[in-house]
Amino acid sequence: MIVTGRKMFCLCALLVLLMCANDADAHVGNKDVYQTVAVGPYKLFVTVRTPPVIPGVASVEVRSSGAAIRGITITPLPLTGEASKHPPTPDAMKSSSSDPAFLTGSLWIMASGSWQVRFNIDGAGGAATASIPVPAVATNVLRFQGPIRMILASLGFLLVLGAVGIVTAAVREARLVPGISADPACARRALIAGAAALVICTAAIYLSGKWWKVEASYYRGGIHRNSQLRTHLEGNRLDLLIGDPDPEVEGEWNAIENSHFLTDHGHLMHLYAIRWPEMDAVFHLHPVPSGKSGFSETLPAMPAGTYHLYADVVFQNGFPETETATLTVPAGMIGAALESEDASAAPQPISTGQLGPQFQLPDGYVMHWEKPAGLVANTPYSFVFHLIDPKGKPAADMQPYLGMPGHAAFVKYDGTAFAHTHPDGSAAMPAVMLANEASGQSMNGMDGMADGVMNMSMEPVSPTVAFPYGFPSSAAYRIFIQMKHGNTVETGVFDANVQ
């Protein structure tokens, strides 16, 4: 990205003014990317903390296992387009002096959009390369803090006083012979010059303020906002449109065509419907395309009430979004049978107390969570879950669920945070494939995309699954885990208090 001198000055100024408060990627209220990488003999647990502003600096943390690593370099690249073919000079990650398997680094992200971080690994198993997609956008503006504002205002006031004093003294005394005092006429000219300097400085401050507001407004206008999700329920048929209202024609809707989305695990949309506020009913559904720009879903039998909808889609450039809406399901709605790839659960309401690490499933199976003793916000974890059969043994005849050993959704009690994740991590899988196809690598046994369906390795599916994730803030969360054995999709539900 080429930046002119004026643009660089504006960007530097905006870096002081602007900070991002919310994320706008595939997850609501989740800023960081947590991903596992298995390439060759190397295994990495990667955390990418996206910058608070764009342009801004992303921090990267790597926990290494598997073959010993001598060093890792990281490179930021757009996920698609011509610029993705011309990487800049990579930056070397630094190993911790106390733990050589833990490495840290930082990268500049210079524009909003769908990016990737490319890892070049050197170690005992030879050289290897892998990439992780990173959605990078600014989503909010944070004003100056009061103390900083007062300090800058005071310094500016002193600069103005200094400039006026210098001009006044120069006009009054610059041409005088040493030891001679200024006459009244000279003093009068000095006062006039000082007043003129004060007017000029005041005008410069005023015009600079106007410029600042224009630049800030321009930046604010470029803040990313997710598309809107419009719903229409007739009987048990739910119609969905993604887009935005037409600002010029009242009642018109600028819908996004379905061809703009990538298939993710065999579906263009993954829809979570969670009954609010008790979170005592959850459905993982897959609306199908309806026409050029819509989706439709024949709803299964659902308890009446208000549902929060979270619709995951991935755009053609690999950028993921989660569109949100609310839906009121009326009493007496006759639902259809649940589709084979859909899932549901009816846990106890959150008002009755938190669920423990053991969740009893309707068919006698049990899902168990190896719950850490203490959970801390913004800390990467590998959350491990086991599916146990009615005899107390690990479940047999395990099957991939939507191409993965399992799926998870982490939802904050107030609905402000939602993340649909996989055993590989929180990055959207089509974006992962785009990133690693460009580098000629495959990760975690994935061999590419065929008609939008992930080709899993032929290894048996384990009844144990782990999800890399970090809670974005201290609060209470409800976790929904889906695993499949035979033709049955099980949904376990767990609660977590995060400090």
Stockholm file with secondary structure:
# STOCKHOLM 1.0

chainA/1-499         MIVTGRKMFCLCALLVLLMCANDADAHVGNKDVYQTVAVGPYKLFVTVRTPPVIPGVASVEVRSSGAAIRGITITPLPLTGEASKHPPTPDAMKSSSSDPAFLTGSLWIMASGSWQVRFNIDGAGGAATASIPVPAVATNVLRFQGPIRMILASLGFLLVLGAVGIVTAAVREARLVPGISADPACARRALIAGAAALVICTAAIYLSGKWWKVEASYYRGGIHRNSQLRTHLEGNRLDLLIGDPDPEVEGEWNAIENSHFLTDHGHLMHLYAIRWPEMDAVFHLHPVPSGKSGFSETLPAMPAGTYHLYADVVFQNGFPETETATLTVPAGMIGAALESEDASAAPQPISTGQLGPQFQLPDGYVMHWEKPAGLVANTPYSFVFHLIDPKGKPAADMQPYLGMPGHAAFVKYDGTAFAHTHPDGSAAMPAVMLANEASGQSMNGMDGMADGVMNMSMEPVSPTVAFPYGFPSSAAYRIFIQMKHGNTVETGVFDANVQ
#=GR chainA/1-499 SS CCCCHHHHHHHHHHHHHCCCCSCBSSSBTCCCEEEEEEETTEEEEEEEECCSSSSEEEEEEEEEEESCEEEEEEEEEESSSGGGGSCCCCEECEECSSCTTEEEEEEEECSSEEEEEEEEEEETTEEEEEEEEEEECCCCCCCCCHHHHHHHHHHHHHHHHHHHHHHHHHHHHTTSCTTCCCCHHHHHHHHHHHHHHHHHHHHHHHHHHHHHHHHHHHHHHTCCCCCEEEEEEETTEEEEEEEEECSSSTTCEEECCGGGEECBTTBSCEEEEEEETTCCCEEEECCEEETTTEEEEECBCCCSEEEEEEEEEEETTSCEEEEEEEEEECTTCCCBCCCTTCEEECCCCGGGCCCCSEEECTTSCEEEECCCSCCCTTCCEEEEEEEECTTSSBCCSEECBTTBSCEEEEEETTSSCEEEEBTTBSSCHHHHHHHHHHTTCCCTTCCCEETTEECCCSSCCCSEEEEEECCSSSEEEEEEEEEEETTEEEEEEEEEEEC
#=GC SS_cons         CCCCHHHHHHHHHHHHHCCCCSCBSSSBTCCCEEEEEEETTEEEEEEEECCSSSSEEEEEEEEEEESCEEEEEEEEEESSSGGGGSCCCCEECEECSSCTTEEEEEEEECSSEEEEEEEEEEETTEEEEEEEEEEECCCCCCCCCHHHHHHHHHHHHHHHHHHHHHHHHHHHHTTSCTTCCCCHHHHHHHHHHHHHHHHHHHHHHHHHHHHHHHHHHHHHHTCCCCCEEEEEEETTEEEEEEEEECSSSTTCEEECCGGGEECBTTBSCEEEEEEETTCCCEEEECCEEETTTEEEEECBCCCSEEEEEEEEEEETTSCEEEEEEEEEECTTCCCBCCCTTCEEECCCCGGGCCCCSEEECTTSCEEEECCCSCCCTTCCEEEEEEEECTTSSBCCSEECBTTBSCEEEEEETTSSCEEEEBTTBSSCHHHHHHHHHHTTCCCTTCCCEETTEECCCSSCCCSEEEEEECCSSSEEEEEEEEEEETTEEEEEEEEEEEC
//
